[in-house]
Amino acid sequence: MVIRHPVRWFIALAYGLAWACWLPLLADRQDWVSWTVSPYLHLAGALGPAVAAIIVTASVAGRGGLRDGYWAVNLIFYGYGEEIGWRDLLQPALHRRRSALTAAVMVSVVWAGWHLPLFGITATYRTMPALGFLGFYLSLLVASLMLAWLYLRSKGSLLVLAVFHAGYDIATNTPTNTTLIPILMGAAITVAGLATIPALAKARPWTHHRTTQVGQTPVPVSPAPAGDPGSPARPTAGG
């Protein structure tokens, strides 16, 4: 089942694992229950995409897909914890059969939906007006475009993605005495993200060794015609 539908399984597991941690916390914060839930469930839930990626990768590619020694360390940090799933697995899996631009937009929808329980948990999200979610989604959309471009330009470097993600979170979510920093960061990411659209629209599909089989349904493959190189192109994103 996982091998035939890895993307569906990844999304289901990313949501299921995260929300299993966040929904009890949501019930506690909203006074729906009489008991107290550990706030550490917030951090545990953030690892949902990473754990989901590991499960799907192991199911599709076996132990060989998990040889890289950074997995355990990656799980500790939000940048690594999320990017292992969103960009290291889901973006290239979706890019296999559609443009990088379309894949990035699809990832942004899944990424935004994954955050929903936090709007009843996190203080800054709880005070956000209803229209705030639209702004929140648009910020994730342009960030998704930028991260997809970075993924291609860096040839799938998880370090680059994690550093960018963590820096973006720190600049936009850390409480400060001024709103200038998050406003400037948001404006810069918006401009940069929109500027990547032409490059993402023409970028050729590519996946690294951990996700080569993710996003494909096994089907009989006919021999390649003579002269067909038969190998995927390296990532390109223009610029």
C-alpha positions in Angstrom: 0.0 0.0 0.0 2.7 2.5 1.0 4.8 1.6 -2.1 1.9 2.2 -4.5 0.7 5.5 -2.9 3.7 7.0 -1.0 2.6 10.6 -1.3 -0.9 9.9 0.1 0.6 7.9 2.9 3.2 10.6 3.7 0.4 13.3 3.9 -1.8 11.1 6.0 1.0 10.2 8.4 2.3 13.8 8.6 -1.1 15.0 9.7 -1.9 12.0 11.8 1.3 12.0 13.9 1.2 15.8 14.4 -2.4 16.1 15.2 -2.3 13.1 17.6 0.0 15.4 19.6 -1.7 18.7 19.0 -5.4 17.8 19.4 -5.0 16.9 23.1 -3.1 20.2 23.6 -5.8 22.0 21.6 -8.5 20.5 23.9 -6.5 21.6 27.0 -6.0 25.2 25.7 -9.6 25.6 24.8 -10.8 24.2 28.2 -12.6 21.3 26.5 -11.2 18.9 29.0 -10.5 19.0 32.8 -7.0 17.6 32.7 -3.7 19.3 31.8 -1.6 18.3 28.8 2.1 18.7 28.6 3.2 21.7 26.4 6.0 19.5 25.0 3.4 17.9 22.8 3.7 21.0 20.7 7.3 20.2 19.9 6.6 16.5 19.4 3.9 17.3 16.9 6.3 19.4 14.8 8.3 16.2 14.1 5.3 14.6 12.3 6.5 15.3 8.8 10.0 14.0 9.6 8.8 10.8 11.1 6.3 10.4 8.3 9.1 10.8 5.8 11.2 8.2 7.5 8.4 5.7 7.6 7.5 6.2 3.9 11.2 6.2 2.8 11.9 3.0 4.7 8.8 1.4 3.2 9.6 2.4 -0.3 13.4 2.2 -0.4 14.1 -0.1 2.6 17.0 0.5 5.0 19.2 1.7 2.3 17.1 4.9 2.1 17.9 5.7 5.7 21.7 5.3 5.6 22.5 9.0 6.0 23.5 9.7 9.6 21.8 13.0 9.9 18.3 11.7 10.4 18.4 11.5 14.2 19.9 14.9 14.5 17.5 16.4 12.1 14.5 15.4 14.2 15.6 17.8 17.0 15.1 21.0 15.1 12.1 22.6 13.5 14.0 23.4 10.3 15.2 19.9 9.8 12.1 18.3 11.4 9.8 19.9 8.8 12.0 20.2 5.8 12.8 16.4 5.9 9.2 16.0 5.0 8.0 19.1 3.0 11.0 19.7 0.8 13.1 16.6 1.1 10.3 14.2 0.3 7.0 15.8 -0.7 8.3 18.6 -3.1 10.4 16.2 -5.3 7.7 13.5 -5.2 5.1 15.9 -6.5 7.6 17.5 -9.0 8.1 14.2 -10.8 4.8 14.6 -12.7 4.3 18.3 -12.7 6.2 21.6 -12.7 8.2 22.6 -9.7 5.9 25.7 -9.4 2.8 23.5 -9.2 4.5 21.2 -6.8 5.5 24.1 -4.5 1.9 25.4 -4.5 0.6 22.0 -3.6 3.1 21.7 -0.8 2.1 25.1 0.5 -1.6 23.9 0.8 -0.6 20.7 2.7 1.9 22.7 4.8 -0.7 25.4 5.8 -3.4 22.8 6.6 -0.9 20.9 8.8 -0.7 24.0 11.1 -4.5 24.3 11.8 -4.5 22.9 15.4 -1.8 25.5 16.3 -4.4 28.3 15.7 -6.0 27.2 19.0 -2.7 26.6 20.8 0.0 29.1 19.9 -0.6 32.6 21.5 0.3 34.6 18.4 -2.0 32.4 16.2 -4.9 32.5 18.7 -5.0 36.3 18.6 -5.0 36.3 14.8 -8.3 37.6 13.2 -10.1 35.3 10.8 -8.6 37.0 7.8 -5.2 36.4 9.3 -5.2 32.8 8.1 -5.3 34.1 4.5 -2.2 36.2 5.2 -0.6 33.2 7.0 -1.3 31.0 4.0 0.1 33.6 1.6 3.3 33.8 3.7 3.7 30.0 3.5 3.0 30.1 -0.2 5.8 32.5 -1.0 8.1 30.7 1.5 7.3 27.4 -0.3 8.2 28.9 -3.6 11.5 30.2 -2.2 12.3 26.9 -0.5 11.5 24.9 -3.7 13.9 27.2 -5.6 16.6 26.7 -2.9 16.0 22.9 -3.0 16.8 22.9 -6.7 19.6 25.4 -6.6 21.3 23.6 -3.7 20.8 20.2 -5.4 18.6 19.0 -2.5 20.8 20.3 0.4 18.8 19.8 3.5 21.2 22.0 5.4 20.4 25.0 3.2 16.6 24.4 3.6 16.8 23.9 7.3 18.9 27.1 7.9 16.5 29.2 5.7 13.4 27.7 7.4 14.8 28.3 10.9 15.9 31.8 10.1 12.5 32.6 8.6 10.7 31.3 11.7 13.0 33.2 14.1 12.6 36.5 12.2 8.9 36.3 11.8 7.7 34.6 15.0 10.1 35.7 17.8 8.3 38.3 20.0 10.1 41.7 19.8 9.5 45.3 20.8 9.2 46.2 17.1 7.3 44.9 14.1 9.9 46.1 11.7 11.9 42.9 11.6 9.0 40.5 10.7 7.6 43.1 8.2 10.9 43.5 6.4 11.5 39.7 6.4 8.0 39.1 5.1 8.4 41.7 2.4 11.8 40.3 1.4 10.5 36.7 1.2 7.5 37.8 -0.8 9.6 39.6 -3.4 12.1 36.8 -3.6 9.4 34.1 -3.7 7.5 35.8 -6.5 10.8 36.2 -8.4 11.4 32.5 -8.4 8.1 31.7 -10.4 9.6 31.8 -13.9 12.5 29.5 -12.9 10.2 27.1 -11.0 7.8 27.0 -14.0 10.5 25.6 -16.3 12.6 23.6 -13.9 13.0 20.0 -14.9 12.0 17.1 -12.5 14.7 15.7 -10.4 14.8 13.7 -7.1 17.8 12.6 -5.0 18.5 9.0 -4.0 16.1 8.9 -1.0 13.1 9.9 -3.0 13.7 8.4 -6.5 10.9 5.9 -6.0 8.6 8.1 -3.9 5.7 9.5 -5.9 5.8 6.8 -8.6 3.4 3.9 -9.0 5.4 0.8 -10.0 4.4 -0.1 -13.6 6.1 -2.1 -16.3 8.7 -0.1 -18.1 9.5 -0.6 -21.8 13.1 -0.5 -22.9 14.3 3.1 -23.7 14.7 3.8 -27.4 18.2 3.9 -28.7 19.9 7.2 -28.0 17.6 8.0 -25.0 19.9 8.7 -22.1 17.2 7.3 -19.8 18.4 9.2 -16.7 16.9 12.1 -14.8 18.4 15.6 -15.3 20.1 17.3 -12.4 18.1 20.0 -10.8 17.9 23.4 -12.4 16.0 26.4 -11.4 17.5 29.1 -13.6 19.2 32.2 -12.3 
